[in-house]
């Protein structure tokens, strides 16, 4: 079933790309969501509608969790759930950048089993199924073998660098950033960066697809305490994320201050 699910979500995510790129270069309406939840555009909603129409028609017994859909707690009763971010990196989309992504995953009993992350303006399609490896445009992926945090190239936001997170002061790694969390995770899987760190609560739809792509590329993807990620929770959030190759992942955990907020 994983292979069939992946084929389905690849078709759907390519449709999402066609819908989203139809808004590029136009005066797309955008507004801020309530509760300081970030921006949304008419493109986000159009992509969400296209994905929901395609995916739910094909798998009516699957639950649905999407950033741009009102949460339906019926999903908590379903063994299998779609977890969707219609456009991850909406600010990037609004700014006219090409680093926004579509993220689509299938979770079965809390574990991601099929995933795709697609950047249509960069022609990059990352895919994975549980136990069958990760790929970018069909080419197998393997995470970096970096083993030293201080000399690593790490995707991280500025708050990660605050000293209270670290047991022995802020590490001296080279910090970089991309607006899409799904893309950050894919870049770790592709070994273009050695790790991705975020210590804030993270929405499941930002992480789900990228997490499987990292682990199927040979890396580890956990919460900030090193605990395994579980999806389709009532809160819809994860306790931060650490993604890296196995040795560096251990190095990050060892460097963190115990009980840091």
N, C-alpha and C positions, 0 to 999 in steps of 0.2 A: 504493500500500500504506500510505503514511503516514496517509491519511485513514481507511482501514479500521482501522488500529491505534489511532488516536485515538478512534474511535467505540467500539472494544472497551474501551479503558482508561477512558473516561468511564463506561460502564456498570459496569465493575468497581469504580471508585473510589466511585461512588454506593452500590453494594452495601457497600463497606467502611464508608462513613458510617453505613449502617443498622445494621451489625453493631456498630460502636464505640459509637454512641449508645445501643444497647441496654444497655450497661454503665454509662452515666452515671447518677449518683445512687444506685448500688448499692455495696455493700462489695466492691469488686473486688480480688482477690488480686494483690499486687505483691511483687517481690523484686529484689535486685541481681544483675546478671550478673557472672560471674567476671572477674577482671582489671580491676576498677574501670571496667567498660564501661557503667555507668549502669543505671537501673532498667528492668524489663520487667514487664508485667502480663498477666493472662489475656486482656485485651482485645487487646493487641498480637498475641498468638498466634492468637486467633480471627480477627482481621482478616487476618493473614498467610495462614492456611488458606483463607479465603474468596477472597482474591486469587489465591493459587496455584491453587486448584481451578478458578477461572474462566478465568484467563489461560493457564495451561499446557494446559488442555483445548482452548482455541481455537487456540493456536499451539504445538503440541508440538515443533516444530523450533527454537523459540527457547530460549536459555539463561536461567538464573535467578540473580539476585543480589539477596538481600534481607537486611536487618539481622537478621531473626528466623528465617532458615533457615541450617542448616549449609552452609558454602560448598562447592560442588561445582565442582571445577576443570574439569569438562567444559564449563563455560560459556566457557572460554578458547578452545575449538575451534569455537565457534558464531559465525557472522557477525552474528547479531542476538540481543539479550539484553534481557529485562525487568530493570529496576533499581528496587527497591521499598523504601520505608520505610513499613511498615504504619501506625505512628503516630509522626510526627515531633513531638517535644515531649512525651514521655511524662511528664516531671515536671509539665508543665502539665496534662495529662490527669488525673493522680493528684490534683493540687491543686484540681481542679474548675474550672479556667479554660476559656476557649473558644478559645484561640489555638493549639491543637494541629492538626495537619494530616495528611492522607494524601498520599503522594507516589508517583507511578507514571510511569516513563519507559521508552521503547524506545530502545536504542542499536544502531546498525548500523555495524559496523566502527569502533567507538570514538566515533562521533558520535551525539548525541541527535537523533532524528528525529520523535518524538511524545512529548508530556508533558502531565500533568495534576497539579495540586495542589488539594486540596479541603479546606475547613474547614467541616464540616457544621453546627457550632453557630453559625457566622457566615454561613451560606448563601453562601459564596464559592467558585466553581469557576474556577480559572485553567487555561487550555489553550493549547497551541501545537503546530504542526507545522512542520517545517523548510521555510522559504521562504514560509510562508503567514500569518505574523503571530501575535500573541499576544492573548488575550482574557480578560476576567473577566466571567463570566455573559453571554457573547456580545458584550460591548462591547470594541472594539479598545483596546489598551494602547500607550502611548508613554512611554519613560523620561523622567526629568527632564532639562532642558537646563542645569542648574546647571553652572557652569564654575570655581567657586572652592571649594577644599577647606575653607578656614578658616571659611567662612560656610555650609557645607552642613549638612544634616540626615542623619546617617550612622548606620546600624545597625551596631553593633560591640560586641564584648565588652570587658570591662575590660583584659585583657592587650594588646589592640590599642593602648591608650593609653600603654604603657610607652615611655619615651624612646628606648631602643636601637633601636626599629623605624624611627625617623625621622631624616633627615639634619640637620634644623635645629630639633630640638625637637618635642614633641608638638603637632600642630595644634589649633586652638581650635574645631573644629567642634562642633555640638550632637550629643551621642551619645545614641542610644536603643537599646533591646534588645527582641527578641521571642524566646521559647524555641525556636521552630521555625525552622531554617535555610531550609527550603523556603518557609515563609511570608515570611521576611525577603527572600528573592530575589523573590518575587511582589510584595512591596510596593515594591521598586525598579522592577520592570517597570511597576507601576501609578503610578509617580511620586509616591507618598506619602512616599518617602524618596529621597535623591539617590544613595546608594551603600550597599553592604553590604561589610564587611571582616571577614575572619578570617585570621589568619596561622598558625594551628595546622594540622597535618595534618587533612584533612577527609574523612569517609567519602563515597564516591561516592553512596550512597543518599540522603544528606542534600541533595546538590547537583544531581543529574542533571536532574530535572524543572524545577526553578527556573532552572537555567542556560539552557535553551532558551527558557523564557518571557521571560527578560531579553533575550536576543539577538534574539528575534523581535519584541520591543518596541522595538528600535533601539539597545539598549545593548551593552556588552561584558562578558563574563564570562570571566575568565582565572584562572590561579593567581597567587600573590603576586609572581611574577617577571614577569608579563605573558605567559607562555606559554599557548598554547591548551590547553583541557582535553580530555583523552582518557579515555574510560570503558571499563569492563570490563577493568581491569588486574589483574595477579596480586595486587598489594598491596591493592587495593580502596580506595586512598586518593589524595587530591589534595594538592598542596603549597600549602595555603591557597587562598583565593578573594578576588578583587576583582571586584565587580559595580557598574557605574555607566554613565551615559551616556558617549559616546566622549570628550568633552573632559575631563570630570572624571576619568574612568579614567586618562587620560594624566597629569593632575595628581597623582593618588595615586601613580602609579609614580615620577614625578619627585620627590615628597616623601620617598619611602622611603630609608632608609639602605642603601647598597650592602652586599650580603652579610650583611644582618641575619639572625639566626637565626629 
